[in-house]
Amino acid sequence: MRIRTLLIYVTTATAAGGLALTTPTASASTASLASPSVAPGGNFDLSVWELQEPVGSPGSPTTIPPSRLKGANGFQDAYFYTDTRDGAMTFWAPEKGVTTPNSHYARSELREMNRDGSPANWSLSGTHRLDATLRVVSVTSNVCVGQIHLGTGGSSTKPLLELYYRSSGDIVLGTENSPSGGQTRHPVGHVPVGKTWSYTIGVSGGHTIDLTVNGTTTHYPIPSSFNGYKQYFKAGSYNQSSSDSTTKGARVGFYELTVSHA
């Protein structure tokens, strides 16, 4: 497998994130760089991610640690697997599935970890980036494909932001108004279902959210009420609709997923 890595990730993404398979503005043609015959861990550096799946005990979804995700023979199943057609790291979240206590929606989603196995928990100061190239294969209504979530620092279980993809093809950023709740939605793009697109979610200077979707960048202020909280990235398929159906849901394939911190 031939892998091409951006120079700016040599000392950041390799140490703190994922394996860059494409540039942030790449098209679906670059998916050929991934091997369709190995587990996701054979194409992506999953040593800094923990997987949550929509199965397990009520209120306690199953999680898969980085040690089981790593490598060409790493973990995969019906909810998290390599697409044998193009090598995409694919997440499937049905409308009916086990959820966390603070959510009504099922997810197949990665949670950022440190290389020592501890949960990532970084401060807003500095520069932090999550880069992804992906396509939403199918979605019933709405799916969250990337997050910055609150870590330690208080009692809130809210995200700082969520990036949504709707069945209409609209891409919407949701920024939390405060740790107590309330979200403001910002339309940020449009891509038809099944088409490849890219995003970068970042935080810079401790007080600004930097979002790039297909090369267009917008900025949003971070309310001071979040200053005491640490953060971490999440990415995958966090379905935003629920029902009794196990066949309806959101399927998302990733061709690039990297994190960097400076």
VEXNU-377035 format. One record per atom (N, C-alpha, C): y, x, z. Coordinates in steps of 0.001 Angstrom, whole numbers, padded with zeros to 6 digits, always signed. Layout:
<filos>
YXZ...
</filos>
This chain:
<filos>
-001198+000848+000000+000000+000000+000000+001243+000880+000000+002162+000610-000897+003404+001361-000982+004464+000657-000164+005059+001338+000796+006060+000748+001678+007382+001484+001508+008447+000733+001313+009772+001294+001133+010625+000928+002340+011211+001926+003019+011993+001678+004230+013425+002132+004037+014370+001312+004431+015776+001676+004343+016092+002848+005269+016935+003758+004807+017291+004933+005593+017892+004552+006935+018691+003480+006978+019358+003140+008236+018375+002674+009293+017141+002416+008914+016164+001960+009887+015266+003088+010393+015460+004306+009875+014540+005373+010228+014510+005617+011727+015662+005576+012384+015702+005860+013810+015875+004606+014655+015992+003433+014019+016216+002217+014793+015047+001259+014664+014801+000752+013468+013740-000233+013330+012383+000354+013658+012153+001619+013302+010862+002216+013598+010646+002330+015094+011723+002544+015822+011597+002711+017266+011695+001407+018021+012328+000398+017431+012609-000787+018226+012313-002097+017517+011723-002071+016321+011578-003347+015638+010393-003436+014732+010645-003740+013463+009556-004023+012564+009506-003048+011417+008622-003357+010469+008399-002526+009314+009166-003118+008153+010165-002419+007628+011004-002973+006573+010259-002936+005252+009878-004097+004748+009165-004186+003489+010111-004369+002314+011333-004848+002569+012309-005090+001519+013693-004809+002063+014677-004809+001187+016055-004804+001644+016426-006205+002060+017472-006401+002880+017823-007737+003337+018164-008719+002231+018492-008250+001024+018832-009161-000058+017755-009200-001123+016536-008833-000763+015470-008744-001749+014999-010118-002191+014343-010164-003342+013792-011403-003864+012298-011434-003636+011652-012521-004075+010228-012697-003823+009391-011632-004510+009918-010998-005556+009141-010002-006281+008744-008829-005412+009504-008544-004355+009185-007418-003475+008017-007726-002558+007547-008987-002541+006411-009320-001704+005170-008536-002091+005141-008009-003333+003990-007240-003780+003820-005945-003002+004846-005552-002248+004741-004354-001432+003798-004553-000258+003520-005798+000126+002628-006083+001234+001213-006278+000721+000247-005870+001534-001157-006053+001171-001634-007434+001595-002191-008222+000678-002669-009557+001033-004031-009554+001710-004640-008367+001848-006013-008306+002350-006120-007837+003796-004977-007666+004479-005002-007222+005873-004302-008251+006743-004509-008165+008050-003801-009023+008999-002313-008690+008971-001452-009590+009477-000014-009297+009486+000330-007940+010089-000419-007515+011111-000153-006235+011746-000385-005034+010855-001047-005241+009699-001227-004167+008742-000036-003986+007822+000822-004987+007753+002013-004936+006904+003313-004826+007688+003301-005231+008945+004494-005249+009785+004203-004512+011089+005232-003897+011633+005103-003269+012947+005228-004357+014002+004110-004833+014509+004101-005912+015495+003929-005390+016913+004136-004087+017088+004008-003504+018425+005158-003907+019337+006194-004539+018782+007333-004985+019596+007508-006501+019505+006385-007201+019296+006432-008664+019237+005246-009268+019971+005508-010382+020632+004457-011207+021221+004448-012541+020477+003267-013055+020203+003139-014301+019445+002870-015476+020378+003596-016568+020167+003295-017826+020853+002778-018822+019831+001670-019494+020163+001054-020442+019246+001057-021859+019826+000888-022877+018971+000950-024270+019423-000378-024790+019962-001108-023934+020646-002379-024291+021266-002379-023785+022700-003358-024237+023469-003450-023820+024867-003458-025019+025789-003029-024820+027022-002965-025893+028008-001609-026581+027945-001523-027877+028265-000238-028577+028240+000829-027825+029038+001954-027551+028398+003034-026825+029042+002835-025325+029112+001698-024830+028614+001407-023404+028680+000755-022938+027380+001552-022769+026325+001002-022342+025035+000351-020959+025124-000616-020740+024260-001296-019456+024174-000347-018383+023635-000362-017208+024244+000419-016076+023748-000520-014918+023438-000176-014187+022390-000968-013038+021946-000111-011794+022107-000530-010805+022908+000305-009629+023170+000343-008679+021981+001330-007775+021965+001440-006814+020864+000161-006015+020623-000545-005670+021678-001747-004848+021528-002806-005520+020653-002817-006854+020622-003788-007580+019798-003260-007883+018404-001940-007785+018221-001347-008078+016918-001329-006868+016001-001344-005675+016567-001143-004455+015802-002299-004163+014851-001969-003558+013718-002968-002995+012827-003530-003942+011785-004184-003348+010800-004739-004103+009681-005817-005090+010110-006467-004817+011230-007496-005722+011748-007006-006500+012957-005697-006622+013083-005117-007326+014213-005355-008820+014162-004838-009499+015156-005064-010932+015328-004485-011728+014157-005243-012733+013704-004729-013773+012829-005636-014988+012958-005063-016155+012700-005822-017397+012761-005131-018433+011886-005413-019701+012095-004853-020753+011237-003351-020921+011422-002799-020448+012543-001377-020621+012837-000544-019384+012521-001219-018257+012309-000532-016984+012080-001458-016114+011243-001050-015839+010002-001977-015159+009105-001230-014546+007926-001937-013712+007180-001411-013151+005948-001777-014072+004784-000757-014460+004019-000996-015256+002810-001706-014370+001796-002896-014749+001384-003702-013905+000497-003151-013852-000931-002134-014659-001233-001547-014617-002569-000445-013579-002683+000357-013410-001619+001501-012506-001737+001727-011614-000525+000860-011672+000471+000980-010793+001636+001968-011246+002679+002559-012439+002536+003549-012909+003499+002928-013117+004878+003639-012700+005917+003261-013010+007297+003639-014472+007531+002633-015325+007696+002850-016764+007643+002631-017424+008994+003548-018340+009328+003528-019072+010592+003385-020560+010286+002432-021220+010940+002229-022659+010767+002397-023358+012112+003319-024340+012159+003570-025110+013381+003468-026592+013038+002389-027264+013423+002248-028694+013150+003154-029523+014048+003318-030787+013708+004160-031665+014528+003508-031982+015869+002183-031949+015918+001478-032138+017172+000903-030807+017622+001328-030354+018803+000829-029088+019319+001319-028867+020734+000757-027871+021391+001155-027526+022759+002565-026939+022735+003395-027370+023655+004780-026912+023728+005053-026260+025081+006177-025554+025160+006632-025025+026433+007199-026171+027274+007354-025975+028588+007875-027052+029443+009276-027515+029061+010071-026642+028423+011458-026970+028121+011685-027405+026679+010603-027706+025946+010738-028115+024555+009755-029228+024234+010143-030093+023286+009263-031147+022796+008589-030750+021487+008866-029547+021013+008421-029143+019688+007459-027955+019742+006471-028000+018866+005479-026920+018778+006030-025768+017948+005474-024596+018176+005942-023427+017441+004825-022407+017255+004933-021673+016163+004200-020429+015962+005289-019394+015748+005551-018578+016757+006798-017810+016777+006615-016493+017522+007269-015461+017021+007262-014156+017666+008411-014040+018655+008126-013401+019782+009124-013116+020806+009266-011610+020930+010489-011092+020887+010722-009651+020934+010247-009054+022256+009593-007876+022140+009102-007134+023292+009578-005685+023192+009466-004957+024298+009700-003517+024298+008383-002800+023987+008484-001536+023603+007268-000794+023239+006367-000518+024428+006895-000625+025641+006044-000432+026815+005316-001716+027211+005495-002779+026439+004816-004032+026710+005618-005024+027529+006779-004619+028011+007622-005523+028794+008469-006383+027860+008913-007548+028331+009747-008410+027493+011098-007761+027194+011531-007811+025928+012868-007328+025578+013906-008154+026325+014990-007496+026741+015967-008145+027614+017247-007308+027560+017974-007406+026430+019095-006511+026192+020438-007181+026456+021427-006366+026785+022760-006869+027090+023531-007124+025799+024560-007949+025879+025369-008275+024711+026175-007087+024206+026450-006121+025064+027186-004940+024624+026339-004149+023631+027003-003408+022765+026297-002673+021736+026161-003490+020462+025258-003035+019592+025007-003707+018318+023521-004012+018206+023201-005252+017896+021815-005707+017837+021623-006521+016561+020516-006274+015814+020305-006929+014531+018861-007367+014356+018721-008522+013784+017427-009032+013326+017576-009308+011840+016798-008598+011007+016834-008777+009554+015536-009412+009083+015642-010387+008201+014459-011078+007713+014626-011465+006248+013509-011404+005525+013399-012003+004202+012226-012957+004279+012406-014179+003830+011415-015227+004090+011507-016333+003070+010557-017251+003132+010657-018517+002419+009992-019595+003253+010586-020769+003265+009995-021923+003932+009072-022584+002922+007777-022484+003168+006779-023005+002233+006777-024525+002247+006852-025091+003451+006907-026548+003607+007536-026871+004952+008214-028018+005015+008830-028455+006265+008996-029967+006214+008628-030648+007286+008764-032102+007340+010224-032504+007447+010937-031891+008374+012331-032264+008620+013225-031054+008803+012892-030214+009786+013799-029138+010195+012986-028091+010936+013257-026820+010688+012542-025749+011375+013526-024648+011738+013355-024081+012933+014132-022927+013368+013366-021669+012969+014018-020776+012214+013348-019582+011701+013833-018294+012360+014845-018380+013226+015328-017200+013935+016190-017602+015112+016118-016818+016190+016878-017133+017399+017372-015864+018079+018463-015995+018821+018758-015110+019940+018655-015987+021174+017771-015631+022079+017483-016474+023238+017968-015796+024513+018359-016606+025479+018804-016057+026757+017629-015476+027532+017839-014312+028116+016857-013694+028989+017245-013873+030445+017252-012791+031206+017613-012881+032617+019127-012957+032781+019553-013336+033986+020974-013407+034281+021419-014741+034819+020508-015712+034842+020838-017037+035334+019660-017968+035151+019887-019246+035377+018791-020217+035340+018625-020901+033997+019539-020679+033054+019484-021373+031775+018293-020931+030934+017682-021883+030226+016583-021595+029302+017015-021866+027863+018316-021874+027617+018858-022172+026300+018884-020926+025405+018964-021131+024087+019212-020002+023191+020706-019747+023075+021083-018530+022728+022466-018264+022355+022738-018878+020981+021747-018749+020097+021875-019341+018763+020496-019615+018184+020459-020552+017235+019259-020859+016469+019647-021015+015001+018834-020463+014105+019063-020608+012673+018046-021600+012131+018552-022719+011591+017703-023812+011137+017626-023862+009612+016476-024318+009138+016302-024628+007716+015829-026073+007632+016555-026898+006874+016240-028309+006768+015479-028600+005476+014754-029720+005463+013954-030087+004292+014805-030290+003046+016105-030517+003221+017035-030649+002107+017346-029305+001452+016964-028215+002110+017311-026876+001661+018538-026311+002338+019201-027110+003172+020393-026641+003874+020012-025687+005006+020778-024607+005134+020612-023639+006217+021776-023829+007176+021472-023990+008459+022479-024341+009456+022324-023431+010672+023421-022861+011126+023421-022077+012362+023850-022970+013515+023083-022967+014588+023455-023668+015807+023853-022673+016868+025097-022726+017324+025557-021842+018391+025732-022654+019666+025197-022143+020767+025263-022866+022034+026673-022786+022617+027156-023917+023106+028519-023966+023646+028632-023271+024997+027565-023339+025804+027534-022696+027109+026084-022626+027561+025775-021837+028600+024400-021814+029101+023920-023164+029610+024840-024083+029868+024460-025418+030337+023997-026322+029202+024309-025955+027960+023858-026743+026825+024978-027165+025906+024609-027958+024901+025547-028396+023890+025596-027398+022756+025317-027845+021541+025229-026926+020413+026158-027362+019286+026853-026401+018696+027705-026646+017540+026981-026164+016285+026919-027016+015261+026208-026686+014020+027191-026230+012947+026811-025164+012227+027643-024588+011180+026827-024482+009898+027144-025216+008833+026458-025041+007549+026713-023632+007014+025647-022918+006626+025829-021522+006206+025154-021194+004880+024515-022172+004238+023901-021880+002956+022971-022978+002497+022425-022789+001308+021474-023748+000749+020493-022993-000143+019204-023202+000106+018137-022598-000694+017030-023640-000844+016578-023935-002051+015512-024929-002217+014227-024524-001485+013481-025511-001041+012193-025260-000383+011306-024435-001308+010676-023414-000737+009778-022571-001507+010427-021350-002117+011765-021252-002067+012468-020101-002619+012726-019055-001532+012727-017792-001931+012922-016693-000983+014407-016475-000699+014720-016192+000572+016096-015902+000973+016085-014907+002115+017249-014463+002519+017323-013452+003576+018399-013802+004582+018218-013296+005781+019259-013440+006799+019304-012206+007680+020482-011984+008253+020668-011018+009325+021390-011730+010454+020797-011733+011623+021437-012259+012826+021801-011058+013691+023069-010959+014051+023491-009810+014832+024484-010153+015914+024618-009238+016855+025635-009310+017905+026352-007969+017914+027678-007992+017925+028425-006739+017951+029577-006836+018948+029838-005725+019605+030977-005636+020511+030883-006477+021761+029739-007108+021993+029549-007894+023194+030118-009292+023142+030809-009641+022061+031459-010948+022055+031463-011643+020698+030727-011103+019701+030747-011687+018365+029346-011814+017794+029047-012988+017256+027824-013215+016494+028137-012935+015034+027315-012112+014395+027468-011785+012978+026261-012339+012233+026494-013264+011327+025413-013872+010562+025615-013607+009082+024575-013093+008436+024597-012923+006984+023443-013703+006384+023739-014585+005426+022724-015336+004699+022910-015046+003216+021906-014419+002606+021956-014063+001184+023245-013340+000803+023651-012402+001671+024792-011548+001372+026144-012069+001813+026218-013309+002296+027476-013879+002764+027526-013831+004281+028563-013182+004832+028654-012960+006272+029725-013848+006904+029376-014420+008044+030321-015195+008845+030224-014711+010288+031291-014954+011063+031368-014475+012442+031706-015637+013376+031158-015582+014592+031362-016644+015572+031552-016017+016941+032548-016480+017708+032775-015916+019043+031694-016348+020026+031361-015460+020937+030411-015777+022001+031207-016193+023235+031017-017408+023742+031756-017845+024936+031506-016904+026115+032522-016703+026923+032426-015771+028045+031386-016203+029077+030998-017479+029059+030003-017962+030014+028635-017326+029799+028431-016660+028658+027160-015990+028389+027164-014523+028818+028290-014039+029314+028425-012606+029582+027401-012069+030574+026983-012881+031516+026049-012400+032529+024602-012401+032100+024312-012921+030915+022926-013065+030461+022498-011920+029549+021239-011497+029705+020584-010629+028741+020017-011511+027614+019543-010871+026529+019120-011610+025341+017830-011018+024758+017214-011758+023840+016110-011233+023034+015998-012050+021751+015396-011452+020708+015223-012110+019424+013910-012886+019365+013904-013937+018536+012683-014670+018213+012722-014991+016722+011537-015098+016107+011467-015431+014686+010109-016033+014369+010084-016946+013414+008834-017571+013003+009065-018987+012552+008163-019876+012974+008267-021300+012649+008302-022098+013947+009510-022481+014347+009706-023319+015530+010076-024701+015002+009053-025541+014841+009231-026860+014238+010200-027696+015075+011039-028496+014397+012042-029294+015103+011769-030790+014988+010515-031147+014729+010107-032554+014706+008728-032659+015328+008432-033816+015907+007142-034015+016556+006592-035390+016227+005269-035482+016212+004564-036744+015974+003116-036523+016393+002240-037443+016047+000818-037284+016342+000066-036621+015203+000802-036100+014227+000179-035504+013050-000102-034016+013248-001294-033598+012877-001642-032178+012881-001604-031595+011472-001251-032425+010473-001179-031947+009095+000261-031831+008600+001188-032564+009220+002604-032405+008912+003175-031316+009810+004150-030584+009282+004766-029533+010085+005555-028575+009239+005750-027358+009740+006566-026350+009065+005763-025066+008887+005696-024603+007634+005005-023354+007301+006029-022389+006719+006112-021204+007318+007137-020228+006942+006486-018870+006706+006817-018239+005580+006288-016914+005269+007383-015864+005289+007134-014734+005960+008101-013641+006066+007632-012446+005239+008591-011850+004507+008326-010643+003724+008976-009413+004351+009924-009633+005219+010542-008561+006000+010892-009119+007361+010713-008306+008406+011169-008667+009743+011391-007384+010520+012632-007048+010791+012953-005839+011539+014008-006124+012586+013973-005385+013683+015030-005432+014672+015578-004028+014880+016850-003937+015234+017452-002646+015561+018482-002831+016650+018622-001799+017486+019574-001822+018599+020309-000483+018631+021624-000556+018861+022402+000677+018945+023465+000512+020021
</filos>
